[in-house]
Amino acid sequence: MRAENATSTVDGNVLAGLLAGVLDGDVTTLVGVCAGCGAAAALAETVVEIDEAGAIARCRSCTHTLLTVLQEGDGVRVVLGMLRELRRG
Ligand SMILES: [Zn+2]
């Protein structure tokens, strides 16, 4: 007999649809949760230090770095910091 809540293991392609539900659209409306202090706020409410190399988004409550966005040639690199959770809605 199979349990009703059995899990399956598949490859990472399954994440495409799931992550699109979070990352599509205006990312500044996403709510980020800080691992440092637990504050939850829209990314638009972070404090951002910006220069020609990129941007550092800091938690408005405790100033920990949530994430860094770096311009590298034609690409962009996102380095996650104290961003514990990202959610839409
Ligand atoms: Zn914080």
PDB file of the backbone (N, CA, C, O) and the ligand in Angstrom, with CONECT records:
HET     ZN  A 101       1
ATOM      1  N   MET A   1       0.847  -1.192   0.000  1.00  0.00           N
ATOM      2  CA  MET A   1       0.000   0.000   0.000  1.00  0.00           C
ATOM      3  C   MET A   1       0.882   1.240   0.000  1.00  0.00           C
ATOM      4  O   MET A   1       1.857   1.317   0.747  1.00  0.00           O
ATOM      5  N   ARG A   2       0.540   2.194  -0.827  1.00  0.00           N
ATOM      6  CA  ARG A   2       1.332   3.414  -0.977  1.00  0.00           C
ATOM      7  C   ARG A   2       0.758   4.519  -0.098  1.00  0.00           C
ATOM      8  O   ARG A   2      -0.455   4.719  -0.037  1.00  0.00           O
ATOM      9  N   ALA A   3       1.653   5.232   0.578  1.00  0.00           N
ATOM     10  CA  ALA A   3       1.205   6.339   1.424  1.00  0.00           C
ATOM     11  C   ALA A   3       0.640   7.476   0.560  1.00  0.00           C
ATOM     12  O   ALA A   3       1.127   7.708  -0.546  1.00  0.00           O
ATOM     13  N   GLU A   4      -0.351   8.161   1.040  1.00  0.00           N
ATOM     14  CA  GLU A   4      -0.987   9.237   0.269  1.00  0.00           C
ATOM     15  C   GLU A   4      -0.054  10.419   0.028  1.00  0.00           C
ATOM     16  O   GLU A   4      -0.167  11.085  -1.001  1.00  0.00           O
ATOM     17  N   ASN A   5       0.844  10.689   0.931  1.00  0.00           N
ATOM     18  CA  ASN A   5       1.736  11.840   0.799  1.00  0.00           C
ATOM     19  C   ASN A   5       3.145  11.442   0.384  1.00  0.00           C
ATOM     20  O   ASN A   5       4.113  12.081   0.797  1.00  0.00           O
ATOM     21  N   ALA A   6       3.274  10.402  -0.424  1.00  0.00           N
ATOM     22  CA  ALA A   6       4.587   9.957  -0.860  1.00  0.00           C
ATOM     23  C   ALA A   6       5.253  11.042  -1.694  1.00  0.00           C
ATOM     24  O   ALA A   6       4.581  11.753  -2.442  1.00  0.00           O
ATOM     25  N   THR A   7       6.571  11.173  -1.571  1.00  0.00           N
ATOM     26  CA  THR A   7       7.310  12.138  -2.376  1.00  0.00           C
ATOM     27  C   THR A   7       7.992  11.422  -3.519  1.00  0.00           C
ATOM     28  O   THR A   7       8.211  10.212  -3.468  1.00  0.00           O
ATOM     29  N   SER A   8       8.326  12.179  -4.554  1.00  0.00           N
ATOM     30  CA  SER A   8       9.059  11.660  -5.691  1.00  0.00           C
ATOM     31  C   SER A   8      10.339  12.444  -5.841  1.00  0.00           C
ATOM     32  O   SER A   8      10.417  13.596  -5.413  1.00  0.00           O
ATOM     33  N   THR A   9      11.347  11.837  -6.443  1.00  0.00           N
ATOM     34  CA  THR A   9      12.594  12.538  -6.732  1.00  0.00           C
ATOM     35  C   THR A   9      12.703  12.694  -8.240  1.00  0.00           C
ATOM     36  O   THR A   9      12.627  11.716  -8.984  1.00  0.00           O
ATOM     37  N   VAL A  10      12.883  13.942  -8.687  1.00  0.00           N
ATOM     38  CA  VAL A  10      13.027  14.244 -10.108  1.00  0.00           C
ATOM     39  C   VAL A  10      14.207  15.190 -10.258  1.00  0.00           C
ATOM     40  O   VAL A  10      14.793  15.601  -9.257  1.00  0.00           O
ATOM     41  N   ASP A  11      14.572  15.547 -11.497  1.00  0.00           N
ATOM     42  CA  ASP A  11      15.681  16.489 -11.653  1.00  0.00           C
ATOM     43  C   ASP A  11      15.182  17.929 -11.503  1.00  0.00           C
ATOM     44  O   ASP A  11      13.984  18.179 -11.378  1.00  0.00           O
ATOM     45  N   GLY A  12      16.129  18.861 -11.518  1.00  0.00           N
ATOM     46  CA  GLY A  12      15.835  20.255 -11.226  1.00  0.00           C
ATOM     47  C   GLY A  12      14.971  20.967 -12.243  1.00  0.00           C
ATOM     48  O   GLY A  12      14.529  22.087 -11.986  1.00  0.00           O
ATOM     49  N   ASN A  13      14.714  20.358 -13.392  1.00  0.00           N
ATOM     50  CA  ASN A  13      13.858  21.011 -14.386  1.00  0.00           C
ATOM     51  C   ASN A  13      12.472  21.305 -13.844  1.00  0.00           C
ATOM     52  O   ASN A  13      11.790  22.213 -14.320  1.00  0.00           O
ATOM     53  N   VAL A  14      12.059  20.539 -12.852  1.00  0.00           N
ATOM     54  CA  VAL A  14      10.742  20.755 -12.273  1.00  0.00           C
ATOM     55  C   VAL A  14      10.651  22.116 -11.586  1.00  0.00           C
ATOM     56  O   VAL A  14       9.555  22.628 -11.362  1.00  0.00           O
ATOM     57  N   LEU A  15      11.801  22.701 -11.252  1.00  0.00           N
ATOM     58  CA  LEU A  15      11.798  23.992 -10.565  1.00  0.00           C
ATOM     59  C   LEU A  15      11.387  25.147 -11.473  1.00  0.00           C
ATOM     60  O   LEU A  15      10.970  26.196 -10.984  1.00  0.00           O
ATOM     61  N   ALA A  16      11.499  24.969 -12.782  1.00  0.00           N
ATOM     62  CA  ALA A  16      11.218  26.065 -13.712  1.00  0.00           C
ATOM     63  C   ALA A  16       9.843  26.671 -13.472  1.00  0.00           C
ATOM     64  O   ALA A  16       9.715  27.887 -13.330  1.00  0.00           O
ATOM     65  N   GLY A  17       8.848  25.858 -13.428  1.00  0.00           N
ATOM     66  CA  GLY A  17       7.499  26.368 -13.236  1.00  0.00           C
ATOM     67  C   GLY A  17       7.288  26.918 -11.839  1.00  0.00           C
ATOM     68  O   GLY A  17       6.625  27.938 -11.651  1.00  0.00           O
ATOM     69  N   LEU A  18       7.862  26.225 -10.855  1.00  0.00           N
ATOM     70  CA  LEU A  18       7.678  26.665  -9.469  1.00  0.00           C
ATOM     71  C   LEU A  18       8.354  28.017  -9.225  1.00  0.00           C
ATOM     72  O   LEU A  18       7.760  28.904  -8.611  1.00  0.00           O
ATOM     73  N   LEU A  19       9.579  28.175  -9.699  1.00  0.00           N
ATOM     74  CA  LEU A  19      10.293  29.437  -9.473  1.00  0.00           C
ATOM     75  C   LEU A  19       9.735  30.572 -10.323  1.00  0.00           C
ATOM     76  O   LEU A  19       9.797  31.733  -9.919  1.00  0.00           O
ATOM     77  N   ALA A  20       9.195  30.253 -11.485  1.00  0.00           N
ATOM     78  CA  ALA A  20       8.600  31.293 -12.320  1.00  0.00           C
ATOM     79  C   ALA A  20       7.461  31.980 -11.568  1.00  0.00           C
ATOM     80  O   ALA A  20       7.204  33.167 -11.770  1.00  0.00           O
ATOM     81  N   GLY A  21       6.792  31.240 -10.714  1.00  0.00           N
ATOM     82  CA  GLY A  21       5.706  31.825  -9.937  1.00  0.00           C
ATOM     83  C   GLY A  21       6.188  32.850  -8.934  1.00  0.00           C
ATOM     84  O   GLY A  21       5.414  33.689  -8.473  1.00  0.00           O
ATOM     85  N   VAL A  22       7.473  32.786  -8.595  1.00  0.00           N
ATOM     86  CA  VAL A  22       8.045  33.753  -7.649  1.00  0.00           C
ATOM     87  C   VAL A  22       8.802  34.851  -8.385  1.00  0.00           C
ATOM     88  O   VAL A  22       8.656  36.030  -8.060  1.00  0.00           O
ATOM     89  N   LEU A  23       9.610  34.475  -9.375  1.00  0.00           N
ATOM     90  CA  LEU A  23      10.551  35.415  -9.973  1.00  0.00           C
ATOM     91  C   LEU A  23      10.017  36.181 -11.174  1.00  0.00           C
ATOM     92  O   LEU A  23      10.623  37.177 -11.567  1.00  0.00           O
ATOM     93  N   ASP A  24       8.908  35.759 -11.772  1.00  0.00           N
ATOM     94  CA  ASP A  24       8.335  36.506 -12.891  1.00  0.00           C
ATOM     95  C   ASP A  24       7.760  37.822 -12.392  1.00  0.00           C
ATOM     96  O   ASP A  24       7.286  37.912 -11.259  1.00  0.00           O
ATOM     97  N   GLY A  25       7.801  38.824 -13.227  1.00  0.00           N
ATOM     98  CA  GLY A  25       7.186  40.099 -12.878  1.00  0.00           C
ATOM     99  C   GLY A  25       8.133  41.018 -12.131  1.00  0.00           C
ATOM    100  O   GLY A  25       9.350  40.840 -12.185  1.00  0.00           O
ATOM    101  N   ASP A  26       7.583  41.991 -11.441  1.00  0.00           N
ATOM    102  CA  ASP A  26       8.349  43.013 -10.730  1.00  0.00           C
ATOM    103  C   ASP A  26       8.944  42.422  -9.452  1.00  0.00           C
ATOM    104  O   ASP A  26       8.226  42.163  -8.486  1.00  0.00           O
ATOM    105  N   VAL A  27      10.248  42.215  -9.455  1.00  0.00           N
ATOM    106  CA  VAL A  27      10.883  41.581  -8.296  1.00  0.00           C
ATOM    107  C   VAL A  27      10.918  42.505  -7.075  1.00  0.00           C
ATOM    108  O   VAL A  27      11.100  42.034  -5.952  1.00  0.00           O
ATOM    109  N   THR A  28      10.747  43.805  -7.281  1.00  0.00           N
ATOM    110  CA  THR A  28      10.792  44.703  -6.124  1.00  0.00           C
ATOM    111  C   THR A  28       9.572  44.531  -5.226  1.00  0.00           C
ATOM    112  O   THR A  28       9.568  44.996  -4.086  1.00  0.00           O
ATOM    113  N   THR A  29       8.543  43.869  -5.731  1.00  0.00           N
ATOM    114  CA  THR A  29       7.368  43.625  -4.888  1.00  0.00           C
ATOM    115  C   THR A  29       7.491  42.322  -4.103  1.00  0.00           C
ATOM    116  O   THR A  29       6.653  42.026  -3.251  1.00  0.00           O
ATOM    117  N   LEU A  30       8.547  41.536  -4.391  1.00  0.00           N
ATOM    118  CA  LEU A  30       8.758  40.306  -3.631  1.00  0.00           C
ATOM    119  C   LEU A  30       9.076  40.646  -2.179  1.00  0.00           C
ATOM    120  O   LEU A  30       9.737  41.647  -1.900  1.00  0.00           O
ATOM    121  N   VAL A  31       8.610  39.825  -1.274  1.00  0.00           N
ATOM    122  CA  VAL A  31       8.899  40.016   0.144  1.00  0.00           C
ATOM    123  C   VAL A  31      10.093  39.148   0.511  1.00  0.00           C
ATOM    124  O   VAL A  31      10.072  37.932   0.320  1.00  0.00           O
ATOM    125  N   GLY A  32      11.131  39.780   1.038  1.00  0.00           N
ATOM    126  CA  GLY A  32      12.311  39.071   1.500  1.00  0.00           C
ATOM    127  C   GLY A  32      12.321  39.003   3.012  1.00  0.00           C
ATOM    128  O   GLY A  32      11.902  39.938   3.695  1.00  0.00           O
ATOM    129  N   VAL A  33      12.811  37.870   3.530  1.00  0.00           N
ATOM    130  CA  VAL A  33      12.928  37.712   4.981  1.00  0.00           C
ATOM    131  C   VAL A  33      14.418  37.669   5.322  1.00  0.00           C
ATOM    132  O   VAL A  33      15.177  36.885   4.753  1.00  0.00           O
ATOM    133  N   CYS A  34      14.816  38.517   6.250  1.00  0.00           N
ATOM    134  CA  CYS A  34      16.214  38.632   6.672  1.00  0.00           C
ATOM    135  C   CYS A  34      16.553  37.525   7.665  1.00  0.00           C
ATOM    136  O   CYS A  34      15.848  37.328   8.654  1.00  0.00           O
ATOM    137  N   ALA A  35      17.644  36.802   7.389  1.00  0.00           N
ATOM    138  CA  ALA A  35      18.084  35.755   8.316  1.00  0.00           C
ATOM    139  C   ALA A  35      18.727  36.342   9.562  1.00  0.00           C
ATOM    140  O   ALA A  35      18.886  35.653  10.569  1.00  0.00           O
ATOM    141  N   GLY A  36      19.095  37.610   9.493  1.00  0.00           N
ATOM    142  CA  GLY A  36      19.732  38.235  10.633  1.00  0.00           C
ATOM    143  C   GLY A  36      18.753  38.615  11.727  1.00  0.00           C
ATOM    144  O   GLY A  36      18.975  38.321  12.901  1.00  0.00           O
ATOM    145  N   CYS A  37      17.666  39.272  11.337  1.00  0.00           N
ATOM    146  CA  CYS A  37      16.734  39.784  12.345  1.00  0.00           C
ATOM    147  C   CYS A  37      15.311  39.276  12.164  1.00  0.00           C
ATOM    148  O   CYS A  37      14.465  39.496  13.030  1.00  0.00           O
ATOM    149  N   GLY A  38      15.033  38.602  11.057  1.00  0.00           N
ATOM    150  CA  GLY A  38      13.699  38.060  10.836  1.00  0.00           C
ATOM    151  C   GLY A  38      12.715  39.029  10.219  1.00  0.00           C
ATOM    152  O   GLY A  38      11.553  38.681  10.009  1.00  0.00           O
ATOM    153  N   ALA A  39      13.163  40.253   9.922  1.00  0.00           N
ATOM    154  CA  ALA A  39      12.261  41.234   9.322  1.00  0.00           C
ATOM    155  C   ALA A  39      11.815  40.756   7.944  1.00  0.00           C
ATOM    156  O   ALA A  39      12.599  40.174   7.195  1.00  0.00           O
ATOM    157  N   ALA A  40      10.551  41.008   7.619  1.00  0.00           N
ATOM    158  CA  ALA A  40      10.000  40.684   6.309  1.00  0.00           C
ATOM    159  C   ALA A  40       9.555  41.984   5.656  1.00  0.00           C
ATOM    160  O   ALA A  40       8.762  42.734   6.225  1.00  0.00           O
ATOM    161  N   ALA A  41      10.070  42.246   4.453  1.00  0.00           N
ATOM    162  CA  ALA A  41       9.722  43.487   3.763  1.00  0.00           C
ATOM    163  C   ALA A  41       9.906  43.308   2.273  1.00  0.00           C
ATOM    164  O   ALA A  41      10.682  42.461   1.829  1.00  0.00           O
ATOM    165  N   ALA A  42       9.187  44.112   1.499  1.00  0.00           N
ATOM    166  CA  ALA A  42       9.346  44.104   0.046  1.00  0.00           C
ATOM    167  C   ALA A  42      10.764  44.520  -0.307  1.00  0.00           C
ATOM    168  O   ALA A  42      11.359  45.353   0.377  1.00  0.00           O
ATOM    169  N   LEU A  43      11.309  43.943  -1.375  1.00  0.00           N
ATOM    170  CA  LEU A  43      12.660  44.314  -1.792  1.00  0.00           C
ATOM    171  C   LEU A  43      12.758  45.804  -2.089  1.00  0.00           C
ATOM    172  O   LEU A  43      13.831  46.388  -1.942  1.00  0.00           O
ATOM    173  N   ALA A  44      11.678  46.419  -2.498  1.00  0.00           N
ATOM    174  CA  ALA A  44      11.670  47.862  -2.753  1.00  0.00           C
ATOM    175  C   ALA A  44      11.955  48.664  -1.493  1.00  0.00           C
ATOM    176  O   ALA A  44      12.324  49.834  -1.587  1.00  0.00           O
ATOM    177  N   GLU A  45      11.796  48.077  -0.335  1.00  0.00           N
ATOM    178  CA  GLU A  45      12.005  48.779   0.931  1.00  0.00           C
ATOM    179  C   GLU A  45      13.414  48.588   1.492  1.00  0.00           C
ATOM    180  O   GLU A  45      13.734  49.124   2.553  1.00  0.00           O
ATOM    181  N   THR A  46      14.262  47.824   0.785  1.00  0.00           N
ATOM    182  CA  THR A  46      15.628  47.639   1.269  1.00  0.00           C
ATOM    183  C   THR A  46      16.427  48.927   1.074  1.00  0.00           C
ATOM    184  O   THR A  46      16.018  49.819   0.332  1.00  0.00           O
ATOM    185  N   VAL A  47      17.561  49.006   1.747  1.00  0.00           N
ATOM    186  CA  VAL A  47      18.504  50.107   1.549  1.00  0.00           C
ATOM    187  C   VAL A  47      19.561  49.602   0.585  1.00  0.00           C
ATOM    188  O   VAL A  47      20.208  48.590   0.852  1.00  0.00           O
ATOM    189  N   VAL A  48      19.746  50.298  -0.542  1.00  0.00           N
ATOM    190  CA  VAL A  48      20.638  49.817  -1.588  1.00  0.00           C
ATOM    191  C   VAL A  48      21.816  50.765  -1.770  1.00  0.00           C
ATOM    192  O   VAL A  48      21.646  51.966  -1.978  1.00  0.00           O
ATOM    193  N   GLU A  49      23.020  50.191  -1.685  1.00  0.00           N
ATOM    194  CA  GLU A  49      24.242  50.921  -2.019  1.00  0.00           C
ATOM    195  C   GLU A  49      24.571  50.545  -3.458  1.00  0.00           C
ATOM    196  O   GLU A  49      24.687  49.363  -3.782  1.00  0.00           O
ATOM    197  N   ILE A  50      24.722  51.546  -4.320  1.00  0.00           N
ATOM    198  CA  ILE A  50      24.912  51.245  -5.741  1.00  0.00           C
ATOM    199  C   ILE A  50      26.108  51.997  -6.292  1.00  0.00           C
ATOM    200  O   ILE A  50      26.352  53.149  -5.933  1.00  0.00           O
ATOM    201  N   ASP A  51      26.856  51.330  -7.175  1.00  0.00           N
ATOM    202  CA  ASP A  51      27.932  51.971  -7.924  1.00  0.00           C
ATOM    203  C   ASP A  51      28.030  51.294  -9.277  1.00  0.00           C
ATOM    204  O   ASP A  51      27.148  50.518  -9.646  1.00  0.00           O
ATOM    205  N   GLU A  52      29.098  51.578 -10.028  1.00  0.00           N
ATOM    206  CA  GLU A  52      29.187  51.040 -11.390  1.00  0.00           C
ATOM    207  C   GLU A  52      29.356  49.525 -11.403  1.00  0.00           C
ATOM    208  O   GLU A  52      29.062  48.892 -12.417  1.00  0.00           O
ATOM    209  N   ALA A  53      29.821  48.926 -10.313  1.00  0.00           N
ATOM    210  CA  ALA A  53      30.032  47.478 -10.265  1.00  0.00           C
ATOM    211  C   ALA A  53      28.755  46.710  -9.942  1.00  0.00           C
ATOM    212  O   ALA A  53      28.635  45.532 -10.280  1.00  0.00           O
ATOM    213  N   GLY A  54      27.809  47.367  -9.294  1.00  0.00           N
ATOM    214  CA  GLY A  54      26.586  46.661  -8.928  1.00  0.00           C
ATOM    215  C   GLY A  54      25.880  47.302  -7.763  1.00  0.00           C
ATOM    216  O   GLY A  54      26.022  48.498  -7.509  1.00  0.00           O
ATOM    217  N   ALA A  55      25.114  46.487  -7.051  1.00  0.00           N
ATOM    218  CA  ALA A  55      24.290  47.005  -5.969  1.00  0.00           C
ATOM    219  C   ALA A  55      24.290  46.026  -4.798  1.00  0.00           C
ATOM    220  O   ALA A  55      24.281  44.808  -4.979  1.00  0.00           O
ATOM    221  N   ILE A  56      24.301  46.588  -3.609  1.00  0.00           N
ATOM    222  CA  ILE A  56      24.211  45.797  -2.390  1.00  0.00           C
ATOM    223  C   ILE A  56      22.907  46.180  -1.705  1.00  0.00           C
ATOM    224  O   ILE A  56      22.688  47.342  -1.363  1.00  0.00           O
ATOM    225  N   ALA A  57      22.041  45.183  -1.510  1.00  0.00           N
ATOM    226  CA  ALA A  57      20.747  45.434  -0.855  1.00  0.00           C
ATOM    227  C   ALA A  57      20.840  45.015   0.600  1.00  0.00           C
ATOM    228  O   ALA A  57      21.123  43.859   0.915  1.00  0.00           O
ATOM    229  N   ARG A  58      20.597  45.975   1.480  1.00  0.00           N
ATOM    230  CA  ARG A  58      20.709  45.719   2.914  1.00  0.00           C
ATOM    231  C   ARG A  58      19.338  45.750   3.582  1.00  0.00           C
ATOM    232  O   ARG A  58      18.433  46.466   3.152  1.00  0.00           O
ATOM    233  N   CYS A  59      19.208  44.965   4.635  1.00  0.00           N
ATOM    234  CA  CYS A  59      17.992  44.951   5.439  1.00  0.00           C
ATOM    235  C   CYS A  59      17.821  46.324   6.095  1.00  0.00           C
ATOM    236  O   CYS A  59      18.751  46.844   6.712  1.00  0.00           O
ATOM    237  N   ARG A  60      16.645  46.897   5.959  1.00  0.00           N
ATOM    238  CA  ARG A  60      16.391  48.208   6.544  1.00  0.00           C
ATOM    239  C   ARG A  60      16.362  48.139   8.079  1.00  0.00           C
ATOM    240  O   ARG A  60      16.605  49.141   8.752  1.00  0.00           O
ATOM    241  N   SER A  61      16.068  46.970   8.619  1.00  0.00           N
ATOM    242  CA  SER A  61      15.965  46.843  10.074  1.00  0.00           C
ATOM    243  C   SER A  61      17.316  46.660  10.761  1.00  0.00           C
ATOM    244  O   SER A  61      17.574  47.284  11.790  1.00  0.00           O
ATOM    245  N   CYS A  62      18.191  45.802  10.198  1.00  0.00           N
ATOM    246  CA  CYS A  62      19.439  45.473  10.908  1.00  0.00           C
ATOM    247  C   CYS A  62      20.693  45.750  10.083  1.00  0.00           C
ATOM    248  O   CYS A  62      21.801  45.587  10.594  1.00  0.00           O
ATOM    249  N   THR A  63      20.556  46.154   8.848  1.00  0.00           N
ATOM    250  CA  THR A  63      21.633  46.504   7.899  1.00  0.00           C
ATOM    251  C   THR A  63      22.456  45.327   7.384  1.00  0.00           C
ATOM    252  O   THR A  63      23.422  45.550   6.654  1.00  0.00           O
ATOM    253  N   HIS A  64      22.120  44.090   7.728  1.00  0.00           N
ATOM    254  CA  HIS A  64      22.821  42.959   7.115  1.00  0.00           C
ATOM    255  C   HIS A  64      22.601  42.978   5.596  1.00  0.00           C
ATOM    256  O   HIS A  64      21.562  43.433   5.118  1.00  0.00           O
ATOM    257  N   THR A  65      23.585  42.484   4.851  1.00  0.00           N
ATOM    258  CA  THR A  65      23.459  42.382   3.403  1.00  0.00           C
ATOM    259  C   THR A  65      22.528  41.232   3.043  1.00  0.00           C
ATOM    260  O   THR A  65      22.785  40.081   3.393  1.00  0.00           O
ATOM    261  N   LEU A  66      21.454  41.550   2.347  1.00  0.00           N
ATOM    262  CA  LEU A  66      20.501  40.517   1.919  1.00  0.00           C
ATOM    263  C   LEU A  66      20.988  39.843   0.643  1.00  0.00           C
ATOM    264  O   LEU A  66      20.983  38.617   0.536  1.00  0.00           O
ATOM    265  N   LEU A  67      21.403  40.646  -0.310  1.00  0.00           N
ATOM    266  CA  LEU A  67      21.936  40.122  -1.570  1.00  0.00           C
ATOM    267  C   LEU A  67      22.742  41.210  -2.264  1.00  0.00           C
ATOM    268  O   LEU A  67      22.589  42.403  -2.002  1.00  0.00           O
ATOM    269  N   THR A  68      23.615  40.742  -3.168  1.00  0.00           N
ATOM    270  CA  THR A  68      24.436  41.643  -3.966  1.00  0.00           C
ATOM    271  C   THR A  68      24.217  41.309  -5.431  1.00  0.00           C
ATOM    272  O   THR A  68      24.213  40.138  -5.811  1.00  0.00           O
ATOM    273  N   VAL A  69      24.035  42.328  -6.252  1.00  0.00           N
ATOM    274  CA  VAL A  69      23.878  42.148  -7.694  1.00  0.00           C
ATOM    275  C   VAL A  69      25.087  42.774  -8.364  1.00  0.00           C
ATOM    276  O   VAL A  69      25.340  43.970  -8.212  1.00  0.00           O
ATOM    277  N   LEU A  70      25.840  41.960  -9.113  1.00  0.00           N
ATOM    278  CA  LEU A  70      27.076  42.421  -9.736  1.00  0.00           C
ATOM    279  C   LEU A  70      26.961  42.378 -11.253  1.00  0.00           C
ATOM    280  O   LEU A  70      26.522  41.379 -11.823  1.00  0.00           O
ATOM    281  N   GLN A  71      27.360  43.477 -11.908  1.00  0.00           N
ATOM    282  CA  GLN A  71      27.420  43.528 -13.372  1.00  0.00           C
ATOM    283  C   GLN A  71      28.770  42.958 -13.776  1.00  0.00           C
ATOM    284  O   GLN A  71      29.809  43.450 -13.337  1.00  0.00           O
ATOM    285  N   GLU A  72      28.762  41.922 -14.610  1.00  0.00           N
ATOM    286  CA  GLU A  72      30.013  41.314 -15.061  1.00  0.00           C
ATOM    287  C   GLU A  72      29.979  41.149 -16.568  1.00  0.00           C
ATOM    288  O   GLU A  72      29.410  40.187 -17.086  1.00  0.00           O
ATOM    289  N   GLY A  73      30.596  42.102 -17.276  1.00  0.00           N
ATOM    290  CA  GLY A  73      30.564  42.050 -18.734  1.00  0.00           C
ATOM    291  C   GLY A  73      29.132  42.144 -19.218  1.00  0.00           C
ATOM    292  O   GLY A  73      28.420  43.099 -18.907  1.00  0.00           O
ATOM    293  N   ASP A  74      28.714  41.143 -19.983  1.00  0.00           N
ATOM    294  CA  ASP A  74      27.342  41.117 -20.471  1.00  0.00           C
ATOM    295  C   ASP A  74      26.413  40.378 -19.515  1.00  0.00           C
ATOM    296  O   ASP A  74      25.217  40.250 -19.777  1.00  0.00           O
ATOM    297  N   GLY A  75      26.964  39.897 -18.415  1.00  0.00           N
ATOM    298  CA  GLY A  75      26.153  39.108 -17.493  1.00  0.00           C
ATOM    299  C   GLY A  75      25.890  39.803 -16.180  1.00  0.00           C
ATOM    300  O   GLY A  75      26.415  40.881 -15.905  1.00  0.00           O
ATOM    301  N   VAL A  76      25.083  39.176 -15.394  1.00  0.00           N
ATOM    302  CA  VAL A  76      24.746  39.662 -14.066  1.00  0.00           C
ATOM    303  C   VAL A  76      24.882  38.493 -13.110  1.00  0.00           C
ATOM    304  O   VAL A  76      24.454  37.380 -13.413  1.00  0.00           O
ATOM    305  N   ARG A  77      25.476  38.747 -11.959  1.00  0.00           N
ATOM    306  CA  ARG A  77      25.639  37.704 -10.942  1.00  0.00           C
ATOM    307  C   ARG A  77      24.937  38.161  -9.680  1.00  0.00           C
ATOM    308  O   ARG A  77      25.103  39.301  -9.246  1.00  0.00           O
ATOM    309  N   VAL A  78      24.162  37.283  -9.097  1.00  0.00           N
ATOM    310  CA  VAL A  78      23.476  37.576  -7.838  1.00  0.00           C
ATOM    311  C   VAL A  78      24.103  36.704  -6.756  1.00  0.00           C
ATOM    312  O   VAL A  78      24.128  35.478  -6.866  1.00  0.00           O
ATOM    313  N   VAL A  79      24.604  37.348  -5.719  1.00  0.00           N
ATOM    314  CA  VAL A  79      25.203  36.641  -4.593  1.00  0.00           C
ATOM    315  C   VAL A  79      24.261  36.781  -3.410  1.00  0.00           C
ATOM    316  O   VAL A  79      23.985  37.887  -2.946  1.00  0.00           O
ATOM    317  N   LEU A  80      23.775  35.655  -2.933  1.00  0.00           N
ATOM    318  CA  LEU A  80      22.843  35.688  -1.812  1.00  0.00           C
ATOM    319  C   LEU A  80      23.599  35.867  -0.509  1.00  0.00           C
ATOM    320  O   LEU A  80      24.637  35.246  -0.282  1.00  0.00           O
ATOM    321  N   GLY A  81      23.066  36.718   0.332  1.00  0.00           N
ATOM    322  CA  GLY A  81      23.654  36.953   1.640  1.00  0.00           C
ATOM    323  C   GLY A  81      22.725  36.447   2.724  1.00  0.00           C
ATOM    324  O   GLY A  81      22.505  35.243   2.861  1.00  0.00           O
ATOM    325  N   MET A  82      22.184  37.370   3.488  1.00  0.00           N
ATOM    326  CA  MET A  82      21.319  37.006   4.612  1.00  0.00           C
ATOM    327  C   MET A  82      19.848  36.883   4.201  1.00  0.00           C
ATOM    328  O   MET A  82      18.962  36.882   5.056  1.00  0.00           O
ATOM    329  N   LEU A  83      19.592  36.782   2.919  1.00  0.00           N
ATOM    330  CA  LEU A  83      18.221  36.605   2.450  1.00  0.00           C
ATOM    331  C   LEU A  83      17.803  35.162   2.704  1.00  0.00           C
ATOM    332  O   LEU A  83      18.246  34.251   2.004  1.00  0.00           O
ATOM    333  N   ARG A  84      16.958  34.956   3.698  1.00  0.00           N
ATOM    334  CA  ARG A  84      16.554  33.598   4.085  1.00  0.00           C
ATOM    335  C   ARG A  84      15.389  33.094   3.266  1.00  0.00           C
ATOM    336  O   ARG A  84      15.283  31.897   2.995  1.00  0.00           O
ATOM    337  N   GLU A  85      14.516  33.999   2.871  1.00  0.00           N
ATOM    338  CA  GLU A  85      13.287  33.586   2.195  1.00  0.00           C
ATOM    339  C   GLU A  85      12.866  34.691   1.237  1.00  0.00           C
ATOM    340  O   GLU A  85      13.075  35.877   1.494  1.00  0.00           O
ATOM    341  N   LEU A  86      12.269  34.272   0.130  1.00  0.00           N
ATOM    342  CA  LEU A  86      11.751  35.202  -0.859  1.00  0.00           C
ATOM    343  C   LEU A  86      10.386  34.706  -1.252  1.00  0.00           C
ATOM    344  O   LEU A  86      10.240  33.550  -1.651  1.00  0.00           O
ATOM    345  N   ARG A  87       9.394  35.541  -1.150  1.00  0.00           N
ATOM    346  CA  ARG A  87       8.040  35.080  -1.478  1.00  0.00           C
ATOM    347  C   ARG A  87       7.239  36.148  -2.175  1.00  0.00           C
ATOM    348  O   ARG A  87       7.494  37.344  -2.031  1.00  0.00           O
ATOM    349  N   ARG A  88       6.267  35.691  -2.932  1.00  0.00           N
ATOM    350  CA  ARG A  88       5.341  36.604  -3.603  1.00  0.00           C
ATOM    351  C   ARG A  88       3.984  36.405  -2.931  1.00  0.00           C
ATOM    352  O   ARG A  88       3.476  35.292  -2.795  1.00  0.00           O
ATOM    353  N   GLY A  89       3.432  37.526  -2.524  1.00  0.00           N
ATOM    354  CA  GLY A  89       2.091  37.480  -1.915  1.00  0.00           C
ATOM    355  C   GLY A  89       2.107  37.129  -0.451  1.00  0.00           C
ATOM    356  O   GLY A  89       1.051  37.057   0.178  1.00  0.00           O
TER     357      GLY A  89
HETATM  358 ZN    ZN A 101      17.594  42.199   9.192  1.00  0.00          ZN2+
END
